[in-house]
């Protein structure tokens, strides 16, 4: 496994084991919240290329609270100064959304055939 995929996997494991954000928790976020959060962490990673004194492509500063995009309470917004760390978080959130969708499809199939 390459370093990027490994790092994302490790972050997803951390989210599940340390934060308790596993399958049943993620199932509650069926309105795109996981992807919105991933987007915020990707913006934080991209903003780091502009430096802390500069504004990114959409007016977002590194580390700033992305209130218009962040889907949850402010206390859960935990950007890093490291673009790699922010990308790990974004990737893990995308993986969580893939898992959520996969489980939802499995449930539908089971209900139809059940």
C-alpha positions, 0 to 999 in steps of 0.5 A: 500500500502506498503512503497516502492510502496507508495514512488515510486508512490509519486516520479512518481507524483512529476516527473509529477507535478513538472518536467512535465514528464508525458505521452506526454513527456515519449512518446518521449523516445521510445528507452529505455531511461527511463530504462537506467535512472532507471538503473543508479539510481539503480547503484547509490543505489547499489554503496552506499553499497560500501561507497563513497571511494569505487568502485562499481561492475562496476566502478561506484562511488556513486554520480558520473556521469554515462556518459556511461549509462545516456541517457540525459544531465548531468544536469538531473542526480541528485543522492542522498546519500540515496539509498532509494531516488535513488530507488524511482527515479528508480522505478518511471522511471520503472513505467513511462516506463510501462505507456509509453508501455501501452499507445503505445499498446492502441494507436496501438489497437485503430488504428487497430480498429478505 
